[in-house]
């Protein structure tokens, strides 16, 4: 079976002298692993188009055994500017790790791919504050994967807003002034709560379209990261590296 789809390389691994195994986030197949035969040969046409973080049009063949191979790849965007800034590159690699962890497998993943590409584009072109991009990518990836935090109103009384509100990174629940729970919470000003709601509930093309002060952005980034780690119950090497060179 032949599948034609666009997608981005989120992982790569050498296999043998001339081949490699890539993990792709694709529009039609979600996350899928595929072999690229002969790609490490000097004569290979698919070398640049199957590199890490490269966005390409792929022709993928699924063999009877179920194994996928990349028959052809044509680069659409290689994000050259990422290679010029280690901070931007490390953040983009973190998004690749998030996509691997949270995106669907072998089914349509249009919103996951669009979110990833938008996040990497904003990082590569320095279009938004990196703390904003990071937080938005984390919360939206979680929401698409079925882990949207309960941030519409207070988890106990349903109150939409109080100043401040309180968020539990463990449960993902929001509380008002009158309903503080026994669990540990983070105090959030109204602007951060509004930003979280925007990220999780806005139309796909508007996820990154908001503004906050720098202190509020850092708070938002910290809260989203803590919630992500509690939900996925794992550490992210790419995130650890990104933080080691920015903090």
N, C-alpha and C positions, 0 to 999 in steps of 0.2 A: 504494500500500500504506500502511495506517495502523498505526503502532506506538504502543502505550501503555506507558510506562515511567517510573520515577522516575529522577532524576539531578540533578547539580549543575553549575552553570555554572563552568567553569574558565578560560575566556577569552571576551572580547567585543570586537567591532570594529564601528565604525559603517560603514554602506554607504549612501551617498545621504543624503537629507535626513531620512527617517523610518524607515529600516530598519537592522538590524544583523545581523552574523554572529556566532553564539555557538558556542563549542566546549563540548560537554557530556561529562561522565563519567556514563554511564548504566548501569543494571543489565543491560538486555537487549542494548544495542548497543555497550557499551564507550565508547571515545572517538569522538565523531562531531561533525561540523560541520553546523550547520543555520541557515538564514536565518529571521529573525523579522521579518515584514513589518509596517510601520506601527507598530512598537513605540515609536518616539520621538514619536508623536502624543499630545497631551494626553488623548485619548479611549481610548488603548490599554489593554486589560485585562491585557496581558502584561508591562507595564513592570517592575513590582517582582519578578515571578516569574521573570524572565529576567535579573536583574542578577547581577553577578559574585559567586560564592560562594553564591548562593541555591540551596537544595535544593527541588525542585519535582516534581510529577507532570506529565509532558509527554505531549501527543498530537502525534506526529511523523508527517508525511506524506512518503513517499519517492516522488518523481515518476518517470516513465518514464526520464528523463534520468539518474536516480541522485541528483539533488539532494534534500537533506532540507530541509524547512521545519517550523517549530513552528506547528502549527495552534492549540494551546491549551496554557496552562501555569497550574498552580495551586500557589502557594507552600506548602511544608510547613514550612520553617525558613529564615529569612533571616539568622540570626546577628547580630542588631543589636548585641550587646555588642562584636563585633569592631571596629565603627566608632568605638568610644570609646577604643581603645588602639592606637596605631600599631605597637607591638611585636607584639601579638597579630595584628593585621591583616597585617603583613608576613610573619609566619610562616605564616599560613594561605595567603597568596598563593604562598609557596614550595611548599607542599604541592600547590597547583594546578599549578605548573610541573612538579613531580615526576610528578604524575598524567598530564600531557600527554606527558611524555617516556617514561614506563614502562608505562602501562596499555595493554591490548589495544585494537585498532581493530575496530569493527563486529562484535563478538562478545560473548557474555555476560561480564560483569565484576563479578559480585556481590561478590567479596572485595575487589577494588580500591575499589569504591564504599564498602563498609562501613568499610574502613580509613581512607579519606579522611574520611568523616563523623565517625568516632570521634576521629581526630586533631584535626579542626577543633573538635569539641565540647569536647574537653579543653582546648584552647587558649582558646576563647571563654569557658568557665566557670572557667578557672584551676584545673582539677582536678588537674593534675600539673605538675611542674617542666618548664619549656619545653625544657630540654636533654634530658630523658627523652623527651618527645613527639617532638622532632626526630629523635633517634637511632632511636627505634622506628619512626617513619614511613619513614625512609630505608632501614633494613635490611629492613623487611617489604615495602616497595614493590619493592626489588631482588629479594627472594626470590620474590615473586609473579610477577615478570617473568622468572624463570629464572636469576637471578644470585645465588643464595644463597651466601654465603661458606662455605668448607669448614671448619666450626668444631666438628664432632662429636668429632674427635680429632686428634692430631698427624699432619700430612700425610706423615710419613716412617715412624714406627713405630706409629701408631695409638693411642698413649697418650692416655687420656681427660683426665688432669689432671696438672699440675705447678705449682709455685708459684715463680716466675711462669710464664706461657706467652707466646709471641711470635706476633704477627699481622702478616702482610704486607698492607698496604693495596693493593699492586700486584696480587698474585695472589689475595688472599682466602684464603690458607692459614694454618693455625695450626700452631705448632711447640712442642714441649716443650723442657725444659732441655738434653736430651742431643742434640737434632737441629737445632741452630741452622743456618739456611741462609746462603748467601752474600749474599742480597739483604737490603735494609734492612727491619727489622721494628720494631714497637712493642711494648714490654713491657706485658703486661696482667696485673693481679692476678686471682685466681680469681673474684672477684665480677663483674668486667666480662665475663669469658668466659662465666660462667653467664647473665648478662643477655643477651648476644648470642645464646646458644643459645635462651633463652626467647623472644626477639623473633622469631627465624626459625622456630622449631619449635612454638610453642604454638598452641592453638586460637584461631581468629580473634577471639573476644570477650575474650581474655586478654592480647593483645599488649602493652598498656600497664600490666599489673598486676605491677609489680615495683618494688623500691626499691634505691637505691644512695646512698652518700654524695655530697656535691656534687663533690668532686674526681674521684671515679670516674665520675660522670655527665658531667662535662666531658671526661674522657678518652674515654668511650664515644662522645660526640657528635663529637669530633674524628676518631676512628678510622672511624666510620660515614661521615662526610662525605668523608674522604680516599678510602675505598674506592669510594663512589658516583662521585666525580669520575674516578677511574681507570677504572671500568667504562664510564661513559657518555661519557667524553672530551669534556666540555663544561663551560662555566661557567654559573652560574645567577644572573641579575641580581637576582632576588628574594632569594636567599640573601646575595648581597653587600650588599644594602641592609639586610637583617635584621641582619647582623653589624656593619654600620657604626653602627647605633643601639643596639647592645647591648654592644659590646666597648670 
